[in-house]
Amino acid sequence: MEIRYKVRRKQLLEEAKIVPEVQAKVLERLPCFLEPYLECVERREQKEHLQRYVQGLLSDVERKNVETIAYLHNQGRRELQRFIGESSWKHEPMLKRLAEEVGQELGETDGVLVIDPSGFKKFGQNSVGVQRQWLGRLGKVDNGQVGVYLGYVSRKGQALIDERLYLPQEWAKDRKRRRKSGIPEEVRFQTRHELAQAMIKERGGLLPHRWISGDDEMGRCSRFREWLRNQQEQYLLATPSNTQVRDLEGVAPPWCGRGRKPKAPWQSARAWLQKVSEEAWRRIDVRDGEKDLLIVEAIKCRVQGRKTKSRPGPEELLFVTRVKERGGWKIDYYLSNASAETSLEELARVAKAEHRIEECFKNAKSEAGLADYEVRTWQGWHHHQTIAMISAWFLTREARRGKKMDASHNDTPGTQLDSHAFARGINAEKSWLGVSSYSA
């Protein structure tokens, strides 16, 4: 075993340990944490429902839906169902507060905003926005809902910040289903890229950043990349391997001496990569702070993107990474409007931000019930998603607190405690919520 893997294994084992002081007074800190969010709802019973719902999402019940959380608190489900699915309280002020807190605690000038569509498989046709569509996380077309999310990543940590439910055109045009699902009159069909633009406009100023990142669903759209350039945003977006590019650094075709000088031909990014020599790759250790070691090989090239068959786009940077996996290489392609002088190390750091937000989704789903909802209305979806992201942020803050205490306790500043490990620790002591355990 190579020495770096031995070091990483030791780090992981250390992270699994929970310092007793980490769990102390969590019950006292939760109400204090929730205070600014409780101000976003007016009535006393709404504040109580919000507190109970957060407690339920942070508990160790197997299925974190309205019914289970209500039974956890020994109360009927109808009132909590009404609070989540029907009550008219606004979720947007809570999301703004969440963005402000994340910007203050995790903000760095070279932070990364990550746009990430996420699909939720659903049965039936009555839940708002449900239809057969591309569900990226499942990697296939299936029946479900799609949310477009905004995440933030810096060396200090990462968090989910905002969300928008994608409403397919069929739903946007169907008045009967709109009324039944409580879709507001002002809501119209918007593409996933337009939803991403709205979140960047609304939250970007609250989150210090230098980069916009996203998966290939975001990067394949040349109009979205053009919009980011017009907003003076610097992006590094994943793109499909069949994206057409023109190599601006390679040897141009021979010129006969008459007419225009020929340009390099259009080719797919995959075809360009096949001509790259093995010696051109550079090996990079990507690190975020003292942990999260990732070893990749990378290469970059100045290229011209293609808007349409007849319209070439501006100069961009093609960035390609590969990671050795069992059976071959995992290759990812990216396009960026960054300077050609941007280092491979910096590009690799930004590319990794998307993977860190994927970890946020995993933790939010497993520890804060992000995907456990059973609501059918427009308000219900946004209410649950908002409260789940706030709950996940509480775990992240407690994990950061645990990291600082753990470093002091062990006198090893490099040791970190992730939110997943922290949640396992606090769930081991069920009495911290003041409720008994319940398995659905």
N, C-alpha and C positions, 0 to 999 in steps of 0.2 A: 504494500500500500504506500503510495507517494506521501511525502511528509505533509503536503497541504491538505490532503484528505484526512490524515490523522488529526491535524489541527482543527479542521472543520467538525470532525466527529466529536472531539472534546468540547467544542463550543456548543454543539447541539445538546450534549448530555448536561452541560452546565445550565443551559436555558430551560431544561425540563424541571429544574429544582425551583421550588417556591419558598422564598424566605417568609417565615411566619408573619413578620411585620407588614408584609405586602397586603395581607387580607384584613389587617386590623382597621376598624372604624370605617369599613366600606359602606355600611348602612348609613352612617352619619354623612358621608361625602355624597351619596347619591341625591338626597334632596337638595343639597347645596348646588350640585351640578345641574339639576333640573330647574332651578329657580328662573333663569332667563327664558327658558322654554315654556314654563308655566304662565309667564306673563303674556304669551301669545294666545291664550284662551281666556275667556272672560268669566265664565260661571264656575262656581265652586265645585259642582259635580264633574265638570269637564276636567278641572285640574286633578281631581281625585282619580278619574278614569285614566288620565294620562300617566299618572304615577303608577297605577296598578298595571297598566299595559307595559310600561318599561320594565317593571319588576318581573312580569311574566316572561318577557322576551329575554331577560337576563337569567332566568331560572334554568333548571336542568330538565324541564318537562320535555318529552320526546317530540311533541308536535306543538309548535307555538302559534296556534291560531286563536281566534276570539273565544271560541267555546272552551278550549282547554285552559286559557288564561283566566276566564271567568270562574271555572270550577276550581282552579288553583286558589282563588281568593274566596271560595265558598259563597259565591253569589250567582244569580241567574245570568244567563248570557245575553238577554235582550238589551239591557242597558248598555253593555259594552259594545254590542253589535251596532246599536244606534250611534254611539260615539264615533266608531270607526267608519261605518258605512253611510250614515245619513246626516250626521251633525254638520253644520255649515262652518265650523271653525276653519280658518285659513292656515294652510301648511307652509305657504311661502315665507312668512316672517321667521318661522323656525329654521328653514333652510338658509335664510340670510344670516341668522345668528350662528348656525353651524359653520358657514363659510368664514365668518369673522373670527370665530374661535380657532379654527384650523389655521387660518392665515397668521394669527398672532402666535400660536404655539409651534407650528411646524414651518412657518414661512421662511424661505431663503430666496435671495434674488435670482438664483438660477434654478428655481423650482420648475416642476413640469405639471401642466394640466393634461390630464388623460381623458379622452373621450372613448367610452366603451359601451356599445350596445349589448344588452344581455337579454336572452330569451328565457321564458318560463313556460314549460310544457303544461298545458291545461286541457282538461276534458270538457266536452260540451261546447256550446256556441253562445251562451248567454253572458259570460263575463266580458266586461268592456274591452274592446280591442282584440278579442280572441278570433283567430282564423288560422288557416294553414299558411305559414309564412316561414321565412328563413330564420332559424334559431341558431345563432352563431355558436353558442356554448355547446350545443348538441351536435353541431356540424352537419345539420340536415334541415330539410323542410318538414315541419310538423305542426300540429295544432297547438297554438299557444299565444302568449302575449310577449311583446318586446318593449323593454324600457331602454332609454338612452341615458347613460350615467356620466357624470363628471367626477373625476377623482383628482386628488392632489398628491404629489410625491416630492419629497425633498430628502436630504440626508438624515433629517431628524425623524422621518416616519412617513406614513401615507394614510389617506382616509378618503372615503366616499363623501362627496359634497352635495350633489344635486342630482335630480332625476326628472325625466319627462317620459310619459307613456306615449308610445308611437300608436297613432290612430290610423289604421288603413283607410284608403279611399272609400271602400265599400261601407265602412262604419260611418265615416264622415258624411256620407250622402244619405244614410238611412235614418229618417226622422223618427220612426217608431223606436228603433233601438237606441237612438240618442236620448229620447225622453225616458225610456225605461232604465237606462244606465246613468242618467243624471249628468250627461255631458253638457257643459256650459254652452250657451248660444254662441259665444265669441270664439270657441275652439273650432278651428278649421283644419283641413288636412295639411300636414307639414311633413316633408321628407325627414329622414333621420339626420341628415346633414343640417337641415334648417333648425331642428331641435338642438343640435350641438351648437350652432351659431348663437342661438338665444341664450344658452347657458354660459357660453364664453363671454358674451356681452354683459350679462347680469352679474356674474361672479368673478370674472377675471380681475377686476379692480380690487377685490378683497383678498386676492391670493397672489403674493409676489411670485412671479414666474418669468422665465426666459424662453420656455419651450411649450409647444402644443404637440401632443403625441396621440396616437390612436391606431386601431387595427386596420387591416386592409380594406374593410368595408368603408372606412373613412378615407383612406389614402387613394383608393381607385378613382375617386371623383375629382377631376381636374378643376371643376368649378369651386369645390370646397377649398382646394389648395390655393386657388386664385383669390378667394375671399379672404383667407388668412393673410396672404401677402398684402392685400389692400388694407387690412387692419394692422399692418406692421407687426404681425405675429410671426415668430420663427417656429417652423414646424419640422417634425421628423415623423412621418406617417408610413406605416407598413403599406405595401402595395403588392398586388398579385404578381406572380412570376411572369405572366404573359404581357405585362405592361410594356408598351412600345417606347423605346428610347433611342436616341442617336448619340453615339460616343463622340464627345468633343475633345478627347485627349488622344485618341488613336490616330493612326496614319490614314490620311485622306486618300481616296482613290486617285489614280494617276490622271493628270490633266493633259488633254491633247493640245492645249495652247490656244484654243478658240472657244468663245462662249463663256458661260459661267463656270467657275471652278466647281467640280463635283463635291458633294458633301457625303459624309459617312451615311450608309443606308440605315433605314429604320429596322430595328430588330427587337425581339423580346428581351427582357432583362435576363431571362434564363439562357437565351442564346448567347448574349454578351458574356455571361459568366462562364460558359463552356470554353471560351477562348482565353480565359485568364490562366496564367501559369501558376503552378503551386508555389513558386517562390514569391509571388506577389502578395500572398496572404500574410497577415501579421497576427500574432497571438497576443491576446490582451486578457489581463486579470481585471475583471470589473468588480469593484467593491463599493459598498455604500456604508460609510463610517467604518466600524470595526467588524462588520459581519457581512453575510450575503455574498460570499465569494462566488463568482461565475467566470469560468474560463471560456472564451470564445475566440474564434479566428474571424478577422474582418478585413474588408477591402472597400475602397470608395473610388468614385470616378465622376468627373463633371460630364453631365449629359444634358440633352435637350428632351424634355417631355413632349408628349403629343396630346393636344386637346381633342382634335378630330382628325379624320383621314386627310383633310386638306389644310388644317391649321396647326402648325407646330406651336408648342408652348415655350415658356421662358427656360433659361438655363437652370438646372437643378443639380443636386448632388445625389447620385445613386450610391446607397450604402448597403452592403450585403454582409450578413453574419452567418456563420455556420458553427454548429456545436455537434461534437461526436456523440452519436447515440448508437444503441445496439442495432446493428444491421446497416449502418450508414450515417449520413450527415443530415441534420435538420438545418435547413437553409431558410433564412428570412430576408426579404427585400424591403428597402425603405427609400422614400424620396424626401428630400429636404431642400429648403431655400436658404440653408446656412452657407456661410462662406466656405470656399474650397479649402481654406486653411484650417477649418475646424478639425480638431484632432480626432482620431479614431476612438480614443479613450472617452472623450466627451460624447460622441455619437452613441457609443455602446452604453454609456450610463443612461442616456435618455431612452434608448431602445428598451432598456431593462425596466423602465418605469411602468410600462404597460403590464409586464409580468407581476410587478408588485401590486398593481390594482387588481389583478386576477386573484392574488392572495387575499386582498381585502374582501372580495366577493365570497371566497370560500369561507373566511372567518365570519363574515356577516350572516351568511346562510346557516352555518353550523352553530354559531354562538349567539346570534341576535335575531334569528327567525326571519331573515329577509325574504325567503321564498316560501314561507309556511302559511301565507295568507289564504283565506277562502272568502274573498269579497267579489262582488260583481259590479259595483258602481265606480264611476270615475273618482269621486271623492274617497271612497274606501281604498282604492289602490294607492292613491297619493298619500293618504293618511298613514296607512301601514308602512309604506316604503320610507316615509320621512321619519317616523318614530323608530323604525328598525335601524336606520343609518345613525340617528342620534344615540341609540343604545350601543351600537358598534363603536361610536366615537368615545363613549364613556369607557368601554373596555380598553380602547387604545390609550386613553389618558391614564387609566389605572396601570396599564402595562408600562407606560413611560415612567410613571412614579415608581413602579416595582423595579424597573431597570436601574434607576438612580439609587434606590435603597439597596438593591442587590450588589451594585458596584461598591457602595460604601461598606456593606456587610462583608464582602469577600475581598475587598481591596483590589478588585480586578476590573478596571474601567471598561474593558472590552466585552464583558459579559452583558448580554441583553436578554430581556424577557418579552416574548411576543404575546399579543393579546389572546391567542388561542390557548397558550399555556396558562395564562392568568385566569381565563374563564374556567378552565378545568380546575384550577385551584380554588376559586371562590365557590364553585358549584359543589366542591367536596364538603363545604360547610353550609348546608342548606339553610341554617338558621339565620344567615346574614340578611335574608329578605324578610324574615319575620313570618314566613309562611311554610306550610308543610309541603313535602315533595308529592307530586302527582304524576303518574304516567298515563298518557292518553291511550 
